[in-house]
Amino acid sequence: MIRRIRHSSKSNTPLEDKQKALLEQQKALLRKMEDLSQFVAEAPKRAEAEEKKRREAMVRSTQRSTRNRNQHAVIPDRRHDPKHGHVLSVNTKIVRPRRKELQAEKRDARMKFFALFILFVLVILYLNHFR
């Protein structure tokens, strides 16, 4: 420990002032070290408490979701729903809309478009040729 030398004079010397300032800094650092060591000692307890809160929140949310489990557990079967493009025939076989007919109609529409476009181009060329 630091020894203090007493002077007969009541005025402090610069060295004594510096010594007092260093002592105050030392005390402040010791207080800070104690606070930090206490914080480190309490950290596992805090972590455990936070983990417990997180688990309890998870359990509560799970309990809330299980209350309505019967309502949301089953996805509705829409395979036989006419609104979704599937219809049952007499022998309970799923009949889907005929895509080939739709594709054929699209192909025919494309062919008509190109034929009319070529005819239009030919008419334009014919009209420009005789001007």
ABEGO torsion letter per residue (X at the ends): XBBBBBBABABBBAAAAAAAAAAAAAAAAAAAAAAAAAAAAAAAAAAAAAAAAAAAAAAAAAAAAAAAAAAAABBBBAAABAAAGBBBBAAGBBBBBBAAAAAAAAAAAAAAAAAAAAAAAAAAAAAAAAX
